[in-house]
Amino acid sequence: MRRAGELSLREQKAWMRVFHPTFNCQVKNRALTCHGTVRPTPVSREYAMTVICEAGKKPRVFVIGQLRRRMPDEPIPHSYSLDEPCVYFPSTEEWRPDMKIATTVVGWASLWLAFYEGWLATGDWQGGGIAHSENR
């Protein structure tokens, strides 16, 4: 059951269509899945991104097959895995169900990718954040 003010998955899909019309979004089996591309800066490469939000859970972002480590054993900062960046800290209320994924999570992911590109080039993570393990 939704609380007052929470956006449904269909409402989230509609907001994605408004703010990111090139993303392909579907609501199926109580989950919103959106596929699209972002370019964090004008000189950045384009990244394919998937945002998944299951009913009653927080959204997750995946950048499939495009992220790489600087060294084989060096983890990517602020990520859960090679494909899943940590764009917000889930145990806080940085993201809430009354917020639009289109105006928060997608933007945060794009900003994370800009910091990732800087880290890849220099080895220095400028994005701040809370240190954590790869586990969610």
N, C-alpha and C positions, 0 to 999 in steps of 0.2 A: 504494500500500500504506500502510495506517495504522500509525502507531507506537503502542506501548503507551500507554494512557491517553487517546489522542485519542478524541473523541466522533464517531461517524458522523453523517451528515446525518439519518438516521432517529432516532437518539438525540437530536439537537438538536431535531428536530420534536417528539418526545415531551416534552422539557423545556419547549418553548414551550407545549404544550397544558396542562402543569401550572401554569406561572407566568402565562401570558397566554391563558386559554381563549377569549377573544373574537377572537384572531388566527386567520386562516385560513391554514394552512400546507400546502404540498405539496412533495414531493420528486419531481423529474422531471428527466430528462436530466442526472443527476449535479449537481443544484443544489437547494438548499432555498430556497423563496420563501415569505415570510410577509407577509401584509397585515393591518394592524390600525390601531387608533387609540390615541393616548396623550393625556393631559391633564397637562402638566408640573406645574401647581399647581392648587389649587382654583379660582383666578380666571382661569386660562388658557383659551384656546380649545382645542378638540380638534383634533389634527393626525392626518391619515392618513399612515401610515408603511409603507414596504415594506423588509424586510430580505432581502437576497439573499446566500447563501453557496454558491459553487461548490466542488465537491470539491477539496481541496488548496489553496484560496485563503482569504483573510481575508474576513469578512463586510463588506458595504457597506450603508449605510442611505440611503434616499431619502425625502424629504418632497415629494411631487409637487404642484406648483401652489399651494402655500400660503405659501412664503417669499418675501419681497420685500426689495429694497434700500431703504435710507433715501433715497438719491439715485441717479439713473439710472446714474452711473459708479462708484458706491461699492460695492465687493464686500462680501459678507456675510463677516464674520470667521470664520476656521476652517471654511471650506467649500471643496469642490472645484468646485462649480457652484451654480447657483441652487436645484437640487433635492437636492444631496448634501452634507450636513454632514459635517465631519470630527469624529467622536466619539471617536476614539483615533488615535494616531500609528502608522501601519502598519509603519514600519521598526523600531519597537521591539517588545518582547514584552509590550506592555500587554494585547493579546489573543493567546491561544494556543489551538490546537485542542483542548486538554483542558478549556477553559473553556466554560461554558454561555452561549450567545448570549442566552438568556432572562434570565439574571441579570447579564449584563455589558452587552452591546451595546444592548439595549433600554433599560436604565436610563441608560446614558451618553447615548443619543439624547434621552431625556426631559430629562435635565439640560442638554444642549446647547440644547434648545428653550427652557428657562427662561432661560438666559443670552441666547439670541437675542431673546426678548421684552424683556429689560432693555436690550439694545443698541438695539433698534428704538425704544424709548421715549426713551433718553437719548443714544445715540451712543457709549456707553462699554461695551466688552466686559469683563465681570467674570469670565469663565470661565477666564482663564489660558490655558495651552497653548503649543505651540511654533509660532512663525511659520513659514509655508510658503506655497508658491504654490498655485494652484488645481489643479495637476497632482498626481496620486497618486504 
